[in-house]
Amino acid sequence: MISLRGINRSFGDHQVLHDVSFDVVPGRMTGFVGANGSGKTTTMRIVLGVLAPHSGTVEVDGEPITGGYRSRIGYMPEERGLYPKMSVIDQLVYLGELHGLTAADARRRGTDLLERLGLAERAGDHVEALSLGNQQRAQIAAALVHDPVALILDEPFSGLDPMAVETTLGVLRDVADAGAPVLFSSHQLDVVERLCDDLVIIADGRVRASGGREEIRARHSSPEWTLVTAGDTGWVRGVPGVDVIEFDGGHVRFAASSPELADRVLREAVERGSVISFGPYHRPLTEIFAEVVR
Ligand code: ADP
């Protein structure tokens, strides 16, 4: 587990990180979300050792992180750093060798990754000849080619089309499933919502919420339910103890002080006619995010 403990960092007299603490748990994908300028890249650079904190520590399994561990992290920086005039596969082989793989192993891994990322046909092309989306995939392959012990990716999905987001996700999920901690930043809350296990929400250099995605959702949601029926659901407004939040003909979202009360609404709906669906309302991450960073 990678743990950040009380990280502070300033640039000049501008303090950009305030007591930042969170864990990146092996086998889980941790989404790091926050507005531009909230401190995500600075935090990631500190984990990588590219930048030093002014106070606080980065630990791996309870011990201070070592240079050896850092060199085995797969990092995708915000400013993409591939050589424009080198072919994609040569670049992967070169990076793999830098990390101690033999040329043959690096080529094998690189080829396999390009295959999985849908870029195999472009393996021999210079990076500069690729579209931005394909350069992005090549960059992801570069972060993975040396079989990293952990992944830290700065906005890996920005600029990818929806299909490429899905393939990339599959590849990252495999790395997590193999037991590596995976931390990625993103401003695309819909993507984060779908794929991460854990979340860290940062605003103005302060962690506002962190932990399991569902745990955060539960913590920031009052118990609400949605009911969809074939008929009109206006009667729900009249049920004592029920607070209607959203109503649109056959669809109603309501807050109820207890699950028993919600059950009562369901029973009445069944008596009144055909129920199409009923269940707890999952508050979208966009709403939770807006609330916690306020
Ligand atoms: P994010 O990745 O969330 O967009 P950053 O970590 O890049 O945020 O930036 C956080 C803040 O730190 C911003 O106000 C940014 O201008 C400032 N900052 C980042 N790097 C430097 C630097 N090298 N020198 C001065 N200010 C910096």
Residues whose N, C-alpha, C, O or C-beta is under 5 A from the ligand:
A	BS01	ADP	F11 V16 A35 N36 G37 S38 G39 K40 T41 T42 T43
